[in-house]
Every structure is written in structure tokens, then in C-alpha cells.
Amino acid sequence: MSLPSARIALLMTVPPLLWAGNAVVGRLMVGQVPPLTLNALRWSLAFLLLLPLGWRVLREPRALKTRWRHLLLLGTLGVGMYNAFQYLALVSSTPINVTLIAASMPVWMLAVGALFYGVQPQRRQIAGAALSLAGVALVIARGDPAALARVQFVAGDLYIVIAIIAWSFYSWMLARPPAHLQGDGQPRVQDGTASRPWDWSETLLIQVMFGLVFALGASGLEQASGAADIRWSAAVVAALAYVAIGPALIAYRCWGLGVSLGGPALAAFFSNLTPVFAALLSAALLGEWPQWYHGVAFGLIVAGIVVSAARR
């Protein structure tokens, strides 16, 4: 395999760095912004920032009316639930743990594909998923495999598992869109004198809009249950700007371009840079230095990706 070009490498490196930063910022905001409120504020700001780019899609209400059920579920899983549970996880777990446990995604992707889409995993995929799961188990056991028999999950470990299950369903919905979202049936917008399919900004705008139904509702319940008030400061404002612009908008755009140029197999390797960046940023900003088992877990996760992507 030839090495990727500098442009592809940059496009695929920026998103994991920004996503790792999102985990660290989420941890920094604990005690300053309630987690579900942080998620709602993040996507509300992202929606406002996307409006100047994707506003044309809102002029076609008929396209939304005939597809709203699917779009609502898509937005709830990918924008609402995933990010809400990730921020909840960071209340009691560290960014390193959260990003490493999230690297068990291949296991959940294979399970969802087999159970709900009839796609049976290949042996190499199962072997790769097992290696990744071993790395996750090592993190959960905090480096003592014998402790798995008596392990007690912290709430954050469970929350991030819920988040990645939601993301697995979201990813399969993207990979297997219904007829009304592909080919001749896909929605279009009028751009000048011609019509065209939704572009990336319009697609993301609609997902964010429907995802905000869940995000705002969850934030409302959080506030009604007695969550602490936001402790506004310059740091909180900067954090909100970062999570809305970096991990939500810039990362999404770079990832889409990188995958289109380099392919999903190459992208899978780069996505596993997220725990590495999370470890470095945690050490620099939070003083949470990685332990030996984090390095071993990352090695197992990367080995799982290599095995699952191998060709005979």
C-alpha cells in the first residue's frame, strides 16, 4: 500500500485531534456546564453557524415532511444521543478511558449489521473486533485482567457504551439509506436556476435540526431535575465555541473529504488516533497522565483494525 498524500493525511488527522479535544473540553466543563446542557448549547450554536451555508434546504418543507421520521431518528442517534451520553460519560470517566472504550466501535458495528441488516461478519472482522474488545476490557479492568471478574463499572463507562451503540445504528442508517434518500429519490434544493442534491452543509444542518429535538428536551429535563446553573466565564464561552466549530463542523467536513479521497479503510486507522491525542491532551491540560495499560490497550485496538482490514 502506498503512503497517503500529505493532503489526505492532514484531512484524516485533523478530525481525531479535534474529537480528542472535544473529550478533554467536556471533562474541563464538568462542574461548570451540566453535560446535557453543554450538548444542547453546542448543537444550537452549530446550527446557527451552519445556517448561512445550508439555509436553502429549509425552503423545501415538502422534502422534510415526507422524510421526517427517518431524519428525526438519524438526528437523534447521531447528534442528540451520541454526544449527550459522551458528555455524561466524562463526568465520571477520563477522556483517555472514554476514547479507548469508544474504540470498541467495530464490535458494535458488526453486531448491529448482523442482527438488523443481515450482514454477517467475516472471520477477520471477528478477530479484529476481539482484539479491540480485549483492549477495551483492559481499560475497564484498569490493567488487572483478574479484576474483570469483580469489576464495577463507573457510570461513565456505561454511558459511553450507550453512546457508541447509538452511533453504530446511526452509521448503518447512513450506509443503508432508504430509497427516498438515494438515487432519483434523494431530496434536492433549488440553487439558482438548477436543482441539485443536498450538499454536506445542508445534510448536516438537517441532522442537527432534528437532533436538537432530543438535545433540547434532555437539557430541559436536566434543568428540571435540579442541575446546577452554568458558571459563565470566558473559558466556558471559549469551550462552547470550540466544541461547536471544531469537532462538529471542521472535523465533519475534513473527515468527509478525507474519506472520499483516501477511502474508508485508511480512515479507520486514522480514527484510532483519537485515544492517542486524548492521552496527550489530558496530560497537558488535565494532568491525567496515561497508565501502562492505556498503551497496551491502544496497541490491541490498532492490531484489531489491521487484522480486520487485512486482505488475503
C-alpha positions as CSV (number, residue, x, y, z in Angstrom):
1,M,0.0,0.0,0.0
2,S,1.4,3.4,-0.9
3,L,1.6,6.1,1.6
4,P,-1.3,8.7,1.6
5,S,-0.6,12.1,0.3
6,A,0.1,14.9,2.7
7,R,-3.3,16.4,2.0
8,I,-5.1,13.2,2.8
9,A,-3.0,12.6,5.9
10,L,-3.8,16.1,7.1
11,L,-7.6,15.8,6.4
12,M,-7.7,12.5,8.3
13,T,-5.5,13.6,11.2
14,V,-7.4,16.8,12.0
15,P,-10.7,15.1,13.0
16,P,-9.2,12.7,15.6
17,L,-7.3,15.6,17.1
18,L,-10.5,17.7,17.3
19,W,-12.6,14.8,18.7
20,A,-9.9,14.2,21.3
21,G,-10.1,17.9,22.2
22,N,-13.8,17.5,22.5
23,A,-13.4,14.8,25.1
24,V,-10.9,16.9,27.1
25,V,-13.0,20.0,26.9
26,G,-16.1,18.0,28.0
27,R,-14.1,16.9,31.1
28,L,-12.9,20.5,31.8
29,M,-16.6,21.7,31.7
30,V,-17.6,19.3,34.5
31,G,-18.9,21.4,37.3
32,Q,-19.2,24.5,35.0
33,V,-21.8,23.4,32.5
34,P,-24.2,20.5,33.1
35,P,-23.4,17.8,30.5
36,L,-26.8,17.6,28.7
37,T,-26.9,21.4,28.6
38,L,-23.4,21.5,27.1
39,N,-24.6,19.2,24.4
40,A,-27.7,21.4,23.7
41,L,-25.7,24.6,23.6
42,R,-23.1,23.0,21.4
43,W,-25.5,21.9,18.7
44,S,-27.6,25.1,18.9
45,L,-24.5,27.1,18.1
46,A,-23.5,24.7,15.4
47,F,-27.0,25.1,13.8
48,L,-26.7,28.9,13.8
49,L,-23.2,28.6,12.2
50,L,-24.5,26.2,9.5
51,L,-27.5,28.4,8.6
52,P,-25.6,30.7,6.2
53,L,-24.3,27.6,4.3
54,G,-27.3,25.3,4.3
55,W,-30.3,27.6,4.5
56,R,-31.6,26.5,1.1
57,V,-32.7,23.2,2.4
58,L,-35.2,24.9,4.7
59,R,-37.0,26.3,1.6
60,E,-38.2,22.8,0.7
61,P,-40.6,21.8,3.5
62,R,-42.2,19.1,1.4
63,A,-38.9,17.2,1.2
64,L,-38.7,17.2,5.0
65,K,-42.4,16.4,5.6
66,T,-42.1,13.1,3.6
67,R,-38.9,12.1,5.3
68,W,-39.2,13.4,8.8
69,R,-39.4,10.1,10.7
70,H,-36.2,8.8,9.3
71,L,-34.4,12.2,9.7
72,L,-35.6,12.5,13.2
73,L,-34.2,9.1,14.2
74,L,-31.0,9.9,12.3
75,G,-30.5,13.2,14.1
76,T,-31.5,11.7,17.5
77,L,-28.9,8.9,17.3
78,G,-26.0,10.8,15.7
79,V,-26.4,14.3,17.1
80,G,-28.6,14.0,20.1
81,M,-27.8,10.7,21.9
82,Y,-24.2,10.1,21.0
83,N,-22.9,13.5,22.1
84,A,-25.2,13.7,25.1
85,F,-24.0,10.4,26.5
86,Q,-20.4,11.2,25.7
87,Y,-20.6,14.3,27.9
88,L,-22.4,12.4,30.6
89,A,-19.6,9.8,30.5
90,L,-16.9,12.5,31.0
91,V,-18.5,13.4,34.4
92,S,-17.2,10.3,36.0
93,S,-14.6,8.9,33.5
94,T,-11.5,10.3,31.9
95,P,-11.0,11.4,28.3
96,I,-8.5,8.5,27.8
97,N,-10.9,5.9,29.1
98,V,-13.8,7.3,27.1
99,T,-12.0,7.4,23.8
100,L,-10.4,4.0,24.3
101,I,-13.8,2.4,25.2
102,A,-15.3,4.1,22.2
103,A,-12.7,2.3,20.1
104,S,-14.7,-0.8,20.6
105,M,-16.9,0.5,17.8
106,P,-16.1,-2.4,15.4
107,V,-17.7,-4.9,17.8
108,W,-21.0,-2.9,17.9
109,M,-20.9,-2.2,14.2
110,L,-20.6,-5.9,13.4
111,A,-23.4,-6.8,15.9
112,V,-25.8,-4.2,14.6
113,G,-25.1,-5.2,11.0
114,A,-25.6,-8.9,11.7
115,L,-28.7,-8.5,13.8
116,F,-30.6,-5.8,12.0
117,Y,-29.2,-5.7,8.4
118,G,-28.4,-9.3,7.7
119,V,-24.7,-8.6,7.1
120,Q,-22.7,-11.5,8.5
121,P,-19.2,-10.6,9.7
122,Q,-16.2,-12.3,8.2
123,R,-13.7,-14.2,10.3
124,R,-11.0,-11.5,10.0
125,Q,-13.5,-8.9,11.2
126,I,-14.5,-11.0,14.2
127,A,-10.8,-11.5,15.0
128,G,-10.1,-7.8,14.7
129,A,-13.2,-6.9,16.8
130,A,-12.0,-9.4,19.5
131,L,-8.6,-7.7,19.7
132,S,-10.2,-4.3,20.0
133,L,-12.6,-5.6,22.7
134,A,-9.6,-7.0,24.6
135,G,-8.1,-3.6,24.7
136,V,-11.3,-2.1,26.0
137,A,-11.6,-4.8,28.7
138,L,-8.0,-4.0,29.8
139,V,-9.0,-0.3,30.3
140,I,-12.2,-1.2,32.2
141,A,-10.1,-3.6,34.4
142,R,-7.6,-0.7,35.0
143,G,-4.8,-3.0,33.9
144,D,-5.6,-6.0,36.1
145,P,-7.3,-8.7,33.9
146,A,-8.1,-10.8,37.0
147,A,-10.2,-7.8,38.2
148,L,-12.7,-8.3,35.4
149,A,-14.5,-10.9,37.5
150,R,-15.2,-8.3,40.1
151,V,-15.1,-5.2,38.0
152,Q,-17.5,-2.4,39.0
153,F,-18.4,-0.1,36.1
154,V,-18.3,3.6,36.7
155,A,-21.3,5.4,35.3
156,G,-19.1,6.9,32.6
157,D,-18.0,3.5,31.2
158,L,-21.7,2.6,30.7
159,Y,-22.7,5.9,29.2
160,I,-20.0,5.7,26.5
161,V,-21.1,2.2,25.6
162,I,-24.7,3.5,25.1
163,A,-23.2,6.3,23.0
164,I,-21.3,4.0,20.7
165,I,-24.3,1.7,20.3
166,A,-26.3,4.8,19.2
167,W,-23.5,5.7,16.8
168,S,-23.5,2.2,15.3
169,F,-27.1,2.4,14.4
170,Y,-26.6,5.9,13.1
171,S,-23.7,4.7,10.9
172,W,-25.7,1.8,9.4
173,M,-28.6,4.2,8.7
174,L,-26.1,6.3,6.7
175,A,-24.6,3.3,4.9
176,R,-28.1,1.8,4.1
177,P,-30.3,4.9,3.4
178,P,-33.9,4.3,2.3
179,A,-35.0,4.8,-1.3
180,H,-36.2,8.3,-0.6
181,L,-32.6,9.4,0.3
182,Q,-30.7,7.9,-2.6
183,G,-30.6,7.9,-6.4
184,D,-33.5,9.6,-8.1
185,G,-35.5,9.7,-4.8
186,Q,-33.0,11.8,-2.9
187,P,-34.0,15.3,-1.8
188,R,-32.9,18.3,-3.9
189,V,-32.7,22.0,-3.5
190,Q,-33.1,24.8,-5.9
191,D,-29.7,26.6,-6.4
192,G,-30.1,29.4,-8.9
193,T,-31.7,28.1,-12.0
194,A,-30.8,24.4,-11.3
195,S,-31.7,21.8,-8.7
196,R,-29.1,19.6,-7.0
197,P,-28.9,17.1,-4.2
198,W,-28.2,18.3,-0.6
199,D,-24.6,19.1,0.0
200,W,-22.6,18.3,3.2
201,S,-23.7,21.5,5.0
202,E,-27.4,21.0,4.1
203,T,-27.3,17.4,5.2
204,L,-25.6,18.2,8.5
205,L,-27.9,21.2,9.1
206,I,-31.0,18.9,8.9
207,Q,-29.4,16.3,11.1
208,V,-28.6,19.0,13.7
209,M,-32.1,20.4,13.5
210,F,-33.7,17.1,14.2
211,G,-31.0,16.1,16.7
212,L,-31.8,19.3,18.7
213,V,-35.3,17.9,19.5
214,F,-33.6,15.3,21.7
215,A,-30.8,17.6,22.9
216,L,-33.0,20.4,24.0
217,G,-35.5,18.0,25.6
218,A,-32.8,16.2,27.5
219,S,-31.3,19.5,28.6
220,G,-34.8,20.7,29.8
221,L,-35.2,17.5,31.9
222,E,-31.7,18.0,33.3
223,Q,-32.6,21.5,34.4
224,A,-36.0,20.5,35.8
225,S,-34.3,17.8,37.9
226,G,-32.2,20.4,39.7
227,A,-29.0,20.7,37.7
228,A,-26.6,23.4,38.7
229,D,-26.6,26.7,36.9
230,I,-24.0,27.4,34.2
231,R,-21.0,29.1,35.7
232,W,-20.4,31.6,32.9
233,S,-16.8,32.7,32.2
234,A,-14.5,33.4,29.3
235,A,-13.3,29.8,29.5
236,V,-16.9,28.5,29.1
237,V,-17.6,30.7,26.1
238,A,-14.3,29.6,24.5
239,A,-15.2,26.0,25.2
240,L,-18.6,26.3,23.6
241,A,-17.1,28.0,20.6
242,Y,-14.6,25.2,20.3
243,V,-17.0,22.2,20.5
244,A,-19.4,23.8,18.1
245,I,-16.9,24.8,15.5
246,G,-14.1,22.2,15.8
247,P,-15.5,18.8,16.5
248,A,-18.9,19.5,15.0
249,L,-18.2,21.5,11.8
250,I,-14.5,21.4,10.8
251,A,-14.0,17.7,11.8
252,Y,-17.1,16.6,9.9
253,R,-16.0,18.5,6.7
254,C,-12.4,17.2,6.9
255,W,-13.5,13.7,7.5
256,G,-15.9,13.7,4.6
257,L,-13.2,15.0,2.2
258,G,-10.6,12.6,3.6
259,V,-12.8,9.5,3.3
260,S,-13.8,10.5,-0.3
261,L,-10.1,10.8,-1.3
262,G,-8.4,8.0,0.7
263,G,-11.3,5.5,1.3
264,P,-12.9,4.2,4.5
265,A,-10.2,1.5,5.2
266,L,-7.5,4.1,5.6
267,A,-9.9,6.3,7.6
268,A,-10.4,3.5,10.1
269,F,-6.8,3.6,11.0
270,F,-6.6,7.4,11.4
271,S,-9.8,7.4,13.6
272,N,-7.9,5.3,16.2
273,L,-5.5,8.2,16.7
274,T,-8.2,9.8,18.9
275,P,-7.1,8.0,22.1
276,V,-3.5,8.9,21.5
277,F,-4.4,12.6,21.1
278,A,-6.7,12.3,24.1
279,A,-3.9,10.9,26.2
280,L,-1.5,13.7,25.2
281,L,-4.1,16.5,25.7
282,S,-5.2,15.0,29.0
283,A,-1.6,15.0,30.3
284,A,-1.0,18.6,29.1
285,L,-4.3,20.2,30.1
286,L,-5.7,18.0,32.9
287,G,-2.7,16.4,34.5
288,E,-4.2,13.0,33.9
289,W,-1.2,11.0,32.7
290,P,-1.8,7.8,30.8
291,Q,-1.0,4.5,32.5
292,W,0.8,1.5,31.0
293,Y,-2.4,-0.3,30.3
294,H,-3.6,2.6,28.1
295,G,-0.7,2.0,25.8
296,V,-1.2,-1.8,25.7
297,A,-5.0,-1.2,25.0
298,F,-4.2,1.1,22.2
299,G,-1.9,-1.4,20.7
300,L,-4.6,-4.1,20.8
301,I,-7.1,-1.7,19.2
302,V,-4.7,-0.8,16.4
303,A,-4.0,-4.6,15.9
304,G,-7.7,-5.2,15.6
305,I,-8.0,-2.6,12.9
306,V,-5.1,-4.0,11.0
307,V,-6.4,-7.6,11.2
308,S,-10.0,-6.6,10.2
309,A,-8.7,-4.6,7.2
310,A,-6.3,-7.3,6.0
311,R,-6.8,-8.9,2.6
312,R,-5.9,-12.5,1.7
